[in-house]
Amino acid sequence: MKNRHLLLLLCTCSFFGMANEVSTEKTGLGQKSLISVEQAYIRSSIPGTTITSLYMIIENKGEKTVTLLEANSKISPRIEIHQHSMSDGMMRMRQLDSIEIKARQRIVLQPSGLHLMLFDVKKPLKAQQNVELTLSFFHNPSVTIQVPVLSPLQEKIAQEAYSTAQPAHHHH
């Protein structure tokens, strides 16, 4: 059993090492992207549902603030930016219009925080699949990445990786 967990960990790590880092690539217009996307993954579908969520770390390597305006994929006609927050002792989720990413800042999209919600997913998503996702920004070219779908166990391992990647929080 221990060897099986080790193999799963290695497979999950190779997912993150694969097509998940995007940085300073050129777009068709010759513009340079200063956005890096790391450790992106989609939760595998829960049977009987057509919604799921997507997580990642987005880093702005540039000197100007950029804004994530939307995300698009062929698998879902509607992808929304959501934020969990505590209000009156209750965890609430609300939709956001955009996410501002200041110069040289990393934003972590994770469970119980900022994340992307995919609605009306066209077919169940299973572990080992990859989904193409395009992120559209203000003050930066769009970025297209391949995002792996993770099983619940792979997701647990991924969440442990996120906890080590989080920057210190500063409340303003």
C-alpha positions in Angstrom: 0.0 0.0 0.0 2.9 2.4 0.8 4.4 1.8 -2.6 1.1 2.6 -4.2 0.9 6.0 -2.4 4.5 6.7 -3.5 3.7 5.9 -7.1 0.7 8.1 -6.9 2.8 10.9 -5.4 5.3 10.6 -8.2 2.6 10.6 -10.9 1.0 13.7 -9.3 4.4 15.5 -9.1 4.9 14.7 -12.8 1.5 16.3 -13.5 2.7 19.5 -11.9 6.1 19.3 -13.8 4.4 18.8 -17.1 2.5 21.4 -19.1 1.6 23.5 -16.1 4.2 26.2 -16.1 3.7 29.0 -18.5 5.9 32.0 -18.5 7.0 34.8 -20.8 5.6 33.2 -23.9 4.9 35.1 -27.1 1.3 35.5 -28.3 0.3 35.7 -32.0 0.6 39.5 -31.8 4.2 39.3 -30.7 3.4 40.5 -27.2 5.2 39.0 -24.3 3.3 37.4 -21.4 4.8 38.1 -17.9 2.3 35.7 -16.2 3.4 32.3 -14.9 0.8 29.7 -14.0 1.9 26.8 -11.8 0.3 23.8 -10.1 -3.0 24.2 -11.9 -5.5 21.3 -11.5 -9.2 20.6 -11.9 -11.2 18.5 -9.4 -12.5 15.3 -11.0 -16.3 15.3 -11.4 -18.5 14.1 -8.6 -21.0 11.6 -10.2 -24.3 13.2 -11.0 -23.0 16.8 -11.0 -22.0 19.2 -13.8 -19.9 21.6 -11.7 -16.4 21.4 -10.6 -13.6 23.8 -9.5 -10.1 24.7 -10.7 -7.1 25.8 -8.7 -3.7 27.3 -9.6 -1.0 29.7 -8.6 -0.7 32.7 -10.9 2.4 34.9 -10.7 2.8 38.3 -12.2 6.5 38.6 -13.1 6.1 42.0 -14.6 6.4 45.6 -13.3 2.7 46.5 -13.8 -0.5 45.3 -12.2 -2.5 42.9 -14.4 -6.1 41.8 -13.9 -7.5 38.3 -14.6 -10.8 39.1 -16.4 -12.0 35.6 -17.4 -11.3 32.0 -18.1 -12.6 29.9 -21.0 -12.6 26.2 -21.9 -14.5 24.1 -24.4 -15.6 21.8 -21.6 -17.7 24.5 -19.9 -19.8 27.4 -21.3 -19.5 29.3 -18.0 -16.4 29.7 -15.8 -16.6 32.1 -12.9 -14.1 33.6 -10.5 -15.2 32.9 -6.9 -14.0 33.8 -3.4 -14.8 32.0 -0.1 -14.9 34.3 2.9 -16.1 34.2 6.5 -19.1 36.4 7.2 -21.0 36.3 10.5 -19.3 33.1 11.5 -20.5 31.4 8.2 -18.3 30.5 5.2 -19.8 32.1 2.1 -18.9 32.0 -1.5 -19.4 35.0 -3.8 -18.6 35.7 -7.5 -15.9 38.2 -8.4 -15.7 40.1 -11.6 -11.9 39.9 -11.7 -8.7 39.3 -9.8 -6.0 42.0 -9.6 -2.5 40.7 -9.5 0.1 43.4 -8.5 3.6 43.5 -9.9 5.8 40.7 -8.7 2.8 39.2 -6.8 1.6 35.5 -6.6 -2.0 34.8 -6.2 -3.0 31.3 -4.9 -6.4 29.9 -6.1 -7.2 27.1 -3.7 -10.0 25.3 -1.9 -11.8 27.6 0.6 -10.3 30.7 -1.0 -10.1 32.2 -4.5 -10.9 29.6 -7.2 -12.5 29.2 -10.6 -15.9 27.4 -10.8 -16.8 25.5 -14.0 -20.6 25.2 -14.6 -22.5 23.0 -17.0 -19.4 20.8 -17.6 -20.2 18.9 -20.9 -19.0 15.5 -19.8 -17.7 14.0 -16.5 -14.0 14.8 -15.9 -11.9 11.9 -14.8 -8.4 11.8 -13.4 -5.6 11.6 -16.0 -7.4 13.8 -18.4 -6.1 17.2 -19.4 -8.2 20.2 -20.2 -7.2 23.3 -22.2 -7.9 26.6 -20.4 -7.4 30.1 -21.6 -7.0 32.9 -19.1 -7.7 36.4 -20.3 -6.0 39.4 -18.7 -6.1 43.2 -18.8 -2.6 44.6 -19.3 -1.3 41.1 -20.4 -1.9 38.8 -23.3 -4.1 35.7 -22.8 -2.4 32.6 -21.5 -3.5 29.1 -22.6 -2.5 26.1 -20.5 -3.2 22.4 -20.2 -4.7 21.6 -16.8 -4.7 18.0 -15.4 -7.8 16.6 -13.8 -6.9 15.1 -10.4 -8.6 12.4 -8.3 -9.5 13.1 -4.7 -6.2 11.5 -3.5 -4.1 13.3 -6.0 -5.9 16.6 -5.0 -5.0 16.0 -1.3 -1.3 15.7 -2.3 -1.7 18.9 -4.4 -3.2 20.8 -1.5 -0.1 19.9 0.6 2.0 21.4 -2.2 -0.1 24.6 -2.1 0.4 25.1 1.6 4.2 25.3 1.0 3.7 27.7 -1.9 1.6 30.3 -0.1 3.2 33.7 0.5 2.7 35.3 3.9 -0.7 37.1 4.2 -0.7 40.8 5.0 -4.0 42.3 6.0 -4.6 45.9 5.0 
